[in-house]
């Protein structure tokens, strides 16, 4: 996905973020259900991605189809997605799959107060990769999960038998991959889900690069400040890089906080170049 579709997906994910702290696994399941409706109707996908139609018109179409049949949150997420611009008819379905899996991953991150945060995400990844490893090592399983004669529900049942101890979030994602791989091998889609979980896990890890080793006191001050800034307990990975000269650089997810001497010198050079 590239261009306008990529921008729309980024906007949709940013909008979804506000809902994730209280999202439920049932919402993820509903969104996957809506995805099945979209995948089953080429005409509907074309209508929702038609560049000649206004966004509010496409949102109204979603409401007319889904109001009363899905939760208000699921309908609203889909309606907002439809209001955005898409380069191709399939792109809106791909985006909805990403949103649905992101909701499931965020529920694992919540952890229901038991194993949340980075621990919940690590368990989810482990469960997903355990399924992938089991299938990849068994040709009969691979054949069964891709058999065109087998029903989607039979494939889901088989897949879930392989992971009886997996979390509810992992079972939802694995079942979805087995039942509706959408042109991929089920294990390839599971791997895609695991990559999304790994990307979200980076929000809990602060990659710190410093010019010289930090003392224990400096490390704790930095940890406290970052935890206060991001509102969660971050794991610090610290690397020493003398080329920074001074200061530090912190990366949390996609965000970079750069207070290194090298960066400040670069900014001064740009200012002088602009004034010259």
C-alpha distance (Angstrom), angle and dihedral (degrees) to the residues before:
residue distance angle dihedral
X1 . . .
X2 3.80 . .
X3 3.78 143.6 .
X4 3.78 117.6 14.1
X5 3.81 92.8 -0.9
X6 3.80 91.7 54.9
X7 3.80 90.4 50.2
X8 3.80 90.9 49.5
X9 3.80 92.0 49.9
X10 3.81 90.6 50.7
X11 3.79 90.2 50.9
X12 3.80 91.6 48.3
X13 3.80 92.4 49.9
X14 3.79 91.1 49.0
X15 3.80 90.0 50.8
X16 3.81 91.3 47.2
X17 3.80 92.3 53.4
X18 3.81 93.0 77.7
X19 3.82 90.1 58.5
X20 3.79 97.6 47.1
X21 3.83 100.4 82.2
X22 3.81 89.8 64.8
X23 3.81 99.8 27.7
X24 3.79 120.2 127.4
X25 3.77 132.7 -145.8
X26 3.79 89.0 -116.5
X27 3.82 88.5 63.7
X28 3.81 90.0 55.9
X29 3.81 89.1 49.8
X30 3.79 91.4 50.4
X31 3.80 92.2 50.6
X32 3.80 90.1 51.1
X33 3.80 86.7 51.2
X34 3.81 90.9 53.3
X35 3.79 87.7 48.0
X36 3.80 88.1 58.0
X37 3.80 89.5 53.7
X38 3.80 91.6 51.2
X39 3.80 93.2 45.9
X40 3.79 89.4 51.0
X41 3.80 95.2 55.2
X42 3.78 121.5 53.9
X43 3.80 88.9 179.1
X44 3.80 92.1 57.0
X45 3.80 92.0 48.7
X46 3.79 90.5 51.3
X47 3.80 91.4 48.7
X48 3.80 92.0 50.7
X49 3.81 93.7 48.2
X50 3.82 98.4 39.2
X51 3.84 105.3 131.9
X52 3.81 91.1 -153.3
X53 3.82 92.7 62.6
X54 3.80 122.8 82.7
X55 3.79 118.4 -114.7
X56 3.80 93.7 -118.6
X57 3.81 89.8 52.6
X58 3.81 91.1 54.3
X59 3.81 91.4 45.9
X60 3.81 89.5 51.7
X61 3.80 89.2 53.2
X62 3.81 90.2 55.0
X63 3.80 91.2 50.1
X64 3.79 91.7 49.1
X65 3.79 90.4 53.6
X66 3.81 101.6 39.3
X67 3.81 109.4 27.2
X68 3.79 107.9 115.9
X69 3.81 91.8 11.5
X70 3.80 98.5 72.9
X71 3.80 135.8 22.8
X72 3.79 118.8 -78.4
X73 3.83 90.0 -112.3
X74 3.80 93.3 53.6
X75 3.80 91.7 46.8
X76 3.80 92.9 47.0
X77 3.81 93.3 49.3
X78 3.80 90.9 50.1
X79 3.81 93.1 44.4
X80 3.81 91.9 51.7
X81 3.79 89.5 48.1
X82 3.80 90.7 52.5
X83 3.81 91.4 51.1
X84 3.81 90.7 61.9
X85 3.80 125.7 83.9
X86 3.81 121.5 -99.0
X87 3.78 130.2 -169.8
X88 3.80 94.3 -148.8
X89 3.80 138.5 19.0
X90 3.82 93.6 -115.9
X91 3.79 92.8 52.3
X92 3.80 94.3 75.8
X93 3.82 90.0 54.5
X94 3.80 91.5 48.4
X95 3.81 89.2 50.0
X96 3.80 92.6 49.9
X97 3.81 89.8 51.3
X98 3.80 88.9 53.7
X99 3.81 92.0 48.8
X100 3.81 92.9 48.1
X101 3.80 93.2 49.3
X102 3.81 90.7 45.0
X103 3.81 89.4 56.4
X104 3.82 90.9 51.4
X105 3.80 90.6 47.9
X106 3.82 91.2 49.3
X107 3.81 89.8 52.8
X108 3.81 88.5 55.2
X109 3.79 87.3 49.4
X110 3.83 90.2 54.0
X111 3.78 89.3 52.9
X112 3.82 93.4 -169.3
X113 3.80 87.6 -96.8
X114 3.80 92.7 -62.8
X115 3.77 110.1 82.5
X116 3.77 106.0 -4.1
X117 3.77 134.8 142.2
X118 3.75 117.7 35.7
X119 3.84 90.3 -14.9
X120 3.78 92.8 59.0
X121 3.78 91.2 48.3
X122 3.80 92.4 48.0
X123 3.81 91.1 51.9
X124 3.79 90.4 49.8
X125 3.79 91.6 51.1
X126 3.80 91.6 47.2
X127 3.80 91.6 50.8
X128 3.80 92.3 49.1
X129 3.79 93.8 47.8
X130 3.81 91.1 45.4
X131 3.80 88.8 58.4
X132 3.79 91.8 46.4
X133 3.80 91.9 49.1
X134 3.79 92.7 49.5
X135 3.80 93.1 51.2
X136 3.81 95.6 40.7
X137 3.81 90.1 55.9
X138 3.81 95.3 51.3
X139 3.82 121.1 63.0
X140 3.80 92.4 -168.2
X141 3.79 91.6 56.9
X142 3.79 90.5 47.7
X143 3.79 90.3 52.5
X144 3.80 93.0 46.4
X145 3.80 93.7 50.6
X146 3.80 92.5 49.5
X147 3.81 98.2 38.3
X148 3.84 106.8 131.0
X149 3.82 89.9 -153.4
X150 3.82 94.2 57.5
X151 3.79 119.5 89.0
X152 3.80 121.0 -114.2
X153 3.80 91.6 -117.7
X154 3.82 91.2 52.0
X155 3.79 90.1 53.0
X156 3.81 90.9 49.5
X157 3.81 90.8 50.1
X158 3.80 91.8 50.4
X159 3.79 92.8 47.3
X160 3.79 93.3 50.9
X161 3.81 91.7 49.2
X162 3.80 86.9 62.9
X163 3.82 93.4 58.2
X164 3.83 107.3 39.5
X165 3.80 92.6 150.9
X166 3.81 97.5 44.4
X167 3.79 120.1 117.2
X168 3.79 119.4 -94.9
X169 3.82 89.1 -108.7
X170 3.81 92.1 53.0
X171 3.80 91.5 46.9
X172 3.80 91.2 52.5
X173 3.80 92.4 50.9
X174 3.80 94.4 42.9
X175 3.80 91.5 47.4
X176 3.79 90.4 49.6
X177 3.81 91.7 50.1
X178 3.79 91.8 50.2
X179 3.80 95.3 45.2
X180 3.81 100.0 39.1
X181 3.82 112.0 15.8
X182 3.82 89.3 160.7
X183 3.78 97.6 -141.2
X184 3.80 96.4 -34.6
X185 3.77 131.5 97.5
X186 3.83 108.1 -96.9
X187 3.80 90.7 -116.9
X188 3.80 90.8 51.8
X189 3.80 91.0 54.6
X190 3.82 90.8 46.4
X191 3.80 88.0 52.7
X192 3.81 88.9 51.6
X193 3.80 89.6 52.9
X194 3.82 89.6 49.5
X195 3.81 90.2 52.5
X196 3.81 89.9 53.5
X197 3.81 89.3 51.0
X198 3.81 90.9 49.3
X199 3.80 90.1 50.8
X200 3.80 90.7 52.4
X201 3.78 90.6 46.5
X202 3.81 88.7 62.1
X203 3.81 87.5 69.6
X204 3.81 86.5 71.6
X205 3.80 96.1 49.6
X206 3.80 125.0 75.9
X207 3.79 111.4 -157.1
X208 3.82 103.3 -155.5
X209 3.80 122.2 -167.7
X210 3.81 115.9 -170.8
X211 3.78 134.1 -179.9
X212 3.82 92.1 -130.6
X213 3.83 134.5 9.9
X214 3.79 116.5 -74.6
X215 3.77 122.1 -127.3
X216 3.78 119.2 -121.7
X217 3.80 90.1 -103.6
X218 3.81 92.5 50.1
X219 3.79 91.0 49.1
X220 3.81 92.3 52.1
X221 3.81 92.3 47.5
X222 3.78 89.7 50.7
X223 3.82 92.0 46.7
X224 3.81 91.8 49.6
X225 3.80 92.4 48.1
X226 3.79 94.1 48.3
X227 3.81 93.0 45.8
X228 3.80 89.3 51.9
X229 3.82 91.4 46.9
X230 3.82 95.7 49.5
X231 3.80 98.5 31.7
X232 3.80 95.4 -128.2
X233 3.80 140.3 81.0
X234 3.79 105.3 -92.3
X235 3.77 128.0 -160.5
X236 3.82 111.4 -129.6
X237 3.81 121.0 -141.4
X238 3.81 108.2 -174.0
X239 3.81 125.8 -162.5
X240 3.81 127.1 -179.2
X241 3.82 116.6 -135.2
X242 3.85 114.1 172.4
X243 3.82 90.4 -166.8
X244 3.82 88.1 76.3
X245 3.84 86.6 70.7
X246 3.80 90.9 -158.3
X247 3.79 143.2 -5.9
X248 3.77 124.3 30.8
X249 3.80 144.8 -95.2
X250 3.80 122.4 -137.1
X251 3.81 124.7 -166.5
X252 3.81 120.5 -169.3
X253 3.77 112.6 175.2
X254 3.80 106.4 -49.6
X255 3.80 94.1 -21.2
X256 3.80 122.1 98.0
X257 3.80 125.0 -163.6
X258 3.78 106.2 -167.1
X259 3.80 118.9 -173.2
X260 3.79 97.5 153.5
X261 3.81 124.3 134.8
X262 3.81 89.5 -124.9
X263 3.80 91.6 58.1
X264 3.81 93.3 46.0
X265 3.80 90.3 50.9
X266 3.79 89.7 49.7
X267 3.80 90.5 52.2
X268 3.82 90.7 50.8
X269 3.80 90.8 50.6
X270 3.81 90.4 51.9
X271 3.80 91.0 49.8
X272 3.81 91.8 50.9
X273 3.81 90.8 47.1
X274 3.81 90.2 52.0
X275 3.80 92.2 50.0
X276 3.83 94.8 46.0
